[in-house]
């Protein structure tokens, strides 16, 4: 990433942040007009999905949005997700028509493959 930045116009800055810590993104957002929140924490080895996945995803997104709201220069926030949001497991991909997940089949655990 640094090599790409050195060959490009502009600059890249790195900030130490913590998705779960309120205010952690304050310095990083200063002077920004656009904030991209591109993913939530996602791991496969969890003991408590609510505590290990859902709560960090919700709290993290909430922290980013609250900080963006407090930052005068921010005009827009784009929130995306990870690939984990579009399918539940490999069998869903296998059952999807032609093996392709679309807006008609994504994240639908009741998919039967009969479309």
PyMOL commands that set and color helices and strands:
alter all, ss='L'
color gray80, all
select helices_A, chain A and resi 2-6+26-29+49-70+83-85+90-95+97-99
alter helices_A, ss='H'
color red, helices_A
select strands_A, chain A and resi 34-37+76-79
alter strands_A, ss='S'
color yellow, strands_A
deselect
rebuild
show_as cartoon
